Amino acid sequence: MTRVLEALARLVDPRTLPIAVTVLLFCALFGFGSVMYTGFFAWQVLLDLLVDNAFLLIVAIGMTFVIVSGGIDLSVGSIVALTTIVEAVLSEHMHVSVWLIIPIVLLMGTVFGAVQGALIHYFRLQAFIVTLAGMFFARGLCFLITTQSITITDPTFKAISAFRLSVGVGSVSANVLIAAVTLAAAIYVAHFTRFGRNVYAVGGNPRSALLMGLPVARTRVGVYALSGFCSALGGAVFTFYVLSGYGLQGQGMELDAIAATVIGGTLLTGGVGYVVGSLFGVGILGTIQTLITFDGTLSSWWTRIVIGALLCAFCLLQRLIERHAKSVRRPGGTNAITTTGHGHGRDETSTTASDSQVLGRAPG
């Protein structure tokens, strides 16, 4: 198995190999389900993957930016729960309009993320510890507000939740439309804006990025603010999905988001990743759950077992890519792998070894 992966790493651009494997795996899983189970190969089954995982996709998009920048965010699931609680309380107890509630929770999530980013950068604290503290803080705040589940009965919430848009012979919910717009915006930001290029540069080599005059502080704070925004938006979408707020919602979602991001081809070392890869990562997680549902004889815990195995496999793939990247570096300070605007939204040019680490972070 190791030799096969090494052979693939030699044949395929190391920057695109993880996402290529992800896409092939998604197609293989869907093809397997189509052969094994009657009714699996249906347009609505594919659309339902998006309907049931729209909130996770949005959260994973924010996580992608954080991991590409070289960080991690463990607070996203708790922010989702806090968002559902705040929305439920504002709607049911204070009778605030949904159109005012949404901006409030988005601002709350953005500020929460920005504070974490500021603590990480300016006080040089570990992202793991800061976001772990944020996870405990947000989860505890949920239960300070209320220990009960609050059902949302507001007509506007219900109307948004019940909305369906016909797509061919199937239909999707408003949540899918929100996730699709978020995905398109994230792809543009990551690959076609200065902020996106800065995120890749900081993830590749923050010291070199600083020496090049790039706004490292603003970028780091920005990615955590973006993650907080996406978590709050994911929480809003999740609220439309379940029409309730509860402090225990979103438990383990941070791990699902990390898993989807890594399986989607984003390297944990930072500097390399594709937002669209997280879409396929979420699709793989959803497909595994759907396969188990169609089977009907397996415990839902098999989902976790399979995801754990996939994570190990993709981490192994990342390590092989790093070794391959080191082996192709030319002596004398140049790197055989160059950076292209098509791959990560950077200028198409050959670079020195130092600049390559900043702009491309050739895996390794």
C-alpha positions in Angstrom: 0.0 0.0 0.0 2.8 2.4 0.9 4.6 1.7 -2.4 1.4 2.4 -4.3 0.9 5.7 -2.6 4.6 6.7 -3.2 4.1 5.8 -6.9 1.0 8.0 -7.1 2.9 10.8 -5.4 5.6 10.6 -8.1 3.1 10.7 -10.9 0.7 13.4 -9.6 1.4 16.9 -8.5 1.8 16.6 -4.7 -0.4 19.7 -4.2 -3.3 18.1 -6.0 -2.8 14.5 -5.0 -4.8 14.6 -1.8 -7.9 16.2 -3.3 -7.6 13.8 -6.3 -7.7 10.9 -3.9 -10.7 12.5 -2.1 -12.7 12.9 -5.3 -12.0 9.3 -6.4 -12.9 8.0 -3.0 -16.2 9.8 -3.0 -17.0 8.5 -6.5 -16.0 4.9 -5.4 -18.2 5.1 -2.3 -21.2 6.3 -4.2 -20.6 3.7 -6.9 -20.4 1.0 -4.3 -23.7 2.1 -2.8 -25.3 2.2 -6.2 -24.3 -1.4 -6.9 -25.1 -2.8 -3.5 -28.4 -1.1 -2.6 -31.5 -0.6 -4.7 -32.5 3.1 -4.9 -29.1 4.4 -3.8 -28.2 5.7 -7.2 -30.9 8.4 -7.2 -30.7 12.2 -7.7 -32.6 12.9 -4.5 -30.1 10.7 -2.5 -27.3 12.9 -3.7 -29.3 16.1 -2.9 -30.1 14.7 0.5 -26.4 14.5 1.3 -26.3 18.3 0.9 -29.5 18.9 2.8 -28.4 16.8 5.8 -24.8 18.2 5.9 -25.2 21.8 4.8 -24.3 23.1 8.3 -21.2 20.8 8.5 -20.0 22.1 5.1 -20.2 25.7 6.3 -18.3 24.9 9.5 -15.7 22.9 7.5 -15.2 25.9 5.2 -14.1 28.0 8.1 -12.0 25.2 9.4 -10.2 24.9 6.1 -9.0 28.5 6.3 -7.8 27.9 9.8 -5.9 24.7 9.0 -4.4 26.2 5.8 -3.1 29.1 7.9 -1.3 26.5 10.2 -3.8 26.6 13.1 -6.7 24.6 14.5 -10.1 25.6 15.9 -11.8 23.3 18.5 -14.5 25.8 19.4 -16.6 25.6 16.3 -19.1 23.0 17.7 -19.7 25.0 20.8 -20.2 28.1 18.8 -22.9 26.2 16.8 -24.6 25.2 20.0 -24.4 28.8 21.4 -25.9 30.1 18.2 -28.9 27.8 18.4 -29.5 28.8 22.0 -29.2 32.5 21.3 -31.5 32.2 18.3 -34.1 30.2 20.2 -34.1 32.6 23.2 -34.3 35.7 21.1 -37.1 34.3 18.9 -39.2 32.5 21.6 -38.6 34.6 24.7 -37.9 38.0 23.3 -39.8 37.7 20.0 -37.1 39.3 17.9 -37.4 39.0 14.2 -35.3 36.3 12.5 -33.9 39.0 10.1 -32.4 40.7 13.1 -31.4 37.5 14.9 -29.2 36.3 12.1 -26.9 39.4 12.0 -26.6 39.3 15.8 -25.4 35.7 15.9 -23.1 36.2 12.9 -21.5 39.2 14.7 -21.3 37.2 17.9 -19.4 34.3 16.1 -17.1 36.7 14.3 -16.1 38.6 17.4 -15.6 35.3 19.3 -13.3 34.0 16.6 -11.4 37.3 16.3 -10.7 37.3 20.1 -9.3 33.8 19.9 -7.2 34.8 16.9 -5.8 37.8 18.8 -5.0 35.8 21.8 -3.2 33.2 19.7 -1.1 35.8 17.7 -0.4 38.6 20.1 0.2 36.5 23.2 1.8 33.7 21.3 -0.4 31.1 22.8 -1.0 27.6 21.2 -4.1 27.6 19.0 -5.1 24.2 20.5 -5.2 25.6 24.0 -6.9 28.8 23.2 -9.7 27.2 21.1 -10.1 24.4 23.6 -10.7 27.1 26.2 -13.1 28.8 23.8 -14.9 25.5 23.4 -15.4 25.1 27.1 -16.4 28.8 27.4 -19.0 28.7 24.7 -20.5 25.4 25.8 -20.7 26.6 29.4 -22.3 29.8 28.3 -25.0 27.8 26.6 -26.0 26.2 29.9 -25.8 29.5 31.8 -28.5 30.8 29.4 -30.7 27.7 29.8 -30.4 24.0 30.5 -33.5 23.2 28.6 -34.1 22.6 24.9 -36.1 25.4 23.4 -38.4 24.6 20.4 -38.7 27.3 17.9 -42.3 28.0 16.8 -41.8 31.3 15.0 -43.6 31.2 11.6 -40.7 32.8 9.7 -38.3 30.2 11.1 -40.7 27.5 10.1 -41.2 28.9 6.6 -37.4 29.0 6.0 -37.1 25.5 7.3 -39.9 24.2 5.1 -38.7 25.9 1.9 -37.8 23.7 -1.0 -36.3 24.5 -4.3 -36.9 22.0 -7.2 -33.6 20.8 -8.8 -34.4 18.5 -11.6 -36.5 15.7 -10.2 -35.4 16.4 -6.7 -35.4 19.4 -4.3 -33.1 21.1 -1.8 -33.7 23.2 1.2 -32.8 26.8 1.9 -29.9 25.5 3.9 -28.3 24.1 0.8 -28.6 27.4 -1.0 -26.9 29.2 1.9 -24.1 26.6 1.9 -23.7 26.9 -1.8 -23.3 30.6 -1.7 -20.9 30.3 1.2 -18.8 27.7 -0.7 -18.6 29.9 -3.8 -17.6 33.0 -1.8 -15.0 30.9 0.1 -13.5 29.6 -3.1 -13.2 33.1 -4.4 -11.7 34.5 -1.2 -9.2 31.6 -0.9 -7.9 31.5 -4.5 -8.5 35.0 -6.0 -8.0 37.6 -3.3 -5.0 39.0 -1.4 -6.3 37.7 1.9 -6.4 34.2 0.5 -2.9 34.4 -0.7 -1.8 35.7 2.7 -3.5 32.8 4.4 -1.5 30.3 2.3 1.7 32.3 2.8 1.3 32.4 6.6 0.5 28.7 6.7 3.5 27.9 4.6 6.1 29.9 6.6 4.9 32.7 8.9 8.5 34.0 9.5 9.2 34.4 5.8 5.7 35.9 5.3 6.5 38.5 8.0 9.9 39.3 6.4 8.1 39.8 3.1 6.0 42.5 4.7 2.7 40.5 4.7 0.1 41.3 7.4 0.6 38.1 9.5 -1.2 39.5 12.5 -4.3 40.7 10.5 -4.3 37.4 8.6 -4.2 35.2 11.7 -6.9 37.1 13.4 -8.9 37.2 10.2 -8.9 33.4 9.7 -10.2 32.8 13.2 -12.8 35.6 12.8 -13.8 33.9 9.6 -14.0 30.5 11.3 -16.2 32.1 14.0 -18.4 33.6 11.3 -18.8 30.3 9.5 -19.5 28.5 12.8 -22.3 31.0 13.6 -23.7 30.7 10.1 -23.5 26.9 10.4 -25.3 27.2 13.7 -28.0 29.3 12.1 -28.4 26.8 9.3 -28.5 24.0 11.9 -31.3 25.9 13.7 -33.3 26.0 10.5 -32.7 22.2 10.2 -33.8 21.2 13.7 -36.0 24.2 14.7 -34.7 24.2 18.3 -31.8 25.4 20.5 -30.0 23.2 23.0 -26.6 23.4 24.7 -25.7 19.8 23.8 -26.1 20.4 20.1 -23.0 20.4 17.9 -21.1 18.0 20.2 -18.2 16.5 18.3 -18.9 18.8 15.3 -15.4 20.3 15.6 -13.9 16.8 15.0 -16.2 16.1 12.1 -15.2 19.5 10.6 -11.5 18.7 11.0 -12.0 15.2 9.6 -13.8 16.6 6.5 -11.1 19.2 6.0 -8.2 16.7 6.2 -10.0 14.1 4.1 -10.7 16.9 1.7 -7.0 17.3 1.1 -5.9 20.1 3.4 -2.6 19.4 5.0 -2.4 19.7 8.7 1.1 21.3 8.4 -0.6 24.3 6.8 -0.1 26.1 3.5 -1.8 23.6 1.2 -5.5 23.0 0.8 -8.6 23.5 -1.4 -11.9 24.8 -0.1 -13.7 22.6 -2.6 -11.9 19.6 -1.2 -13.8 20.1 2.1 -17.1 19.8 0.0 -16.0 16.3 -1.0 -14.7 15.6 2.5 -18.2 16.3 3.9 -19.7 14.3 1.1 -17.6 11.3 2.0 -18.7 11.5 5.7 -22.3 11.8 4.6 -22.0 9.0 2.1 -20.6 6.6 4.7 -23.6 7.4 7.0 -26.0 6.9 4.1 -24.4 3.5 3.3 -24.8 2.4 6.9 -28.5 3.6 6.9 -29.2 1.7 3.6 -27.6 -1.4 5.0 -29.8 -1.4 8.1 -27.9 -4.0 10.0 -24.8 -2.0 11.1 -24.5 0.2 14.1 -24.2 3.9 13.4 -20.9 3.8 15.3 -19.4 2.1 12.3 -19.4 5.6 10.8 -16.8 6.7 13.4 -14.7 3.6 12.8 -14.6 4.1 9.1 -13.9 7.9 9.4 -11.0 7.1 11.9 -9.5 4.6 9.4 -9.8 7.2 6.6 -8.1 9.9 8.7 -5.2 7.6 9.4 -4.9 6.8 5.7 -5.0 10.5 4.7 -2.5 11.4 7.3 -0.2 8.7 5.9 -0.7 10.1 2.4 0.2 13.6 3.7 3.4 12.2 5.2 4.3 10.5 1.9 3.7 13.7 0.1 6.0 15.6 2.4 8.8 13.0 1.9 8.3 13.2 -1.9 8.4 17.0 -1.8 11.7 16.9 0.1 13.2 14.3 -2.3 12.5 16.5 -5.4 14.1 19.6 -4.0 17.1 20.6 -6.0 20.4 21.3 -4.2 21.4 24.9 -4.1 18.2 26.4 -2.8 15.6 25.8 -5.5 12.5 23.7 -5.4 11.3 21.6 -8.3 7.7 22.4 -7.3 6.5 25.8 -8.4 3.5 27.7 -7.3 0.7 28.5 -9.7 -2.3 30.8 -9.5 -4.5 28.0 -10.7 -3.6 25.9 -7.7 -3.8 28.3 -4.8 -4.5 31.7 -6.2 -0.8 32.8 -6.2 1.3 34.3 -9.0 2.5 31.8 -11.6 6.3 31.9 -11.2 9.3 29.9 -10.1 10.5 30.6 -6.6 13.5 30.2 -4.4 13.3 27.7 -1.6 12.5 30.3 1.0 9.8 32.0 -1.2 8.4 28.6 -2.2 7.7 27.8 1.5 5.9 31.1 1.8 3.9 31.0 -1.4 3.4 27.4 -2.1 4.2 25.3 0.9 5.1 22.4 -1.3 4.0 19.7 1.2 6.9 19.2 3.6 
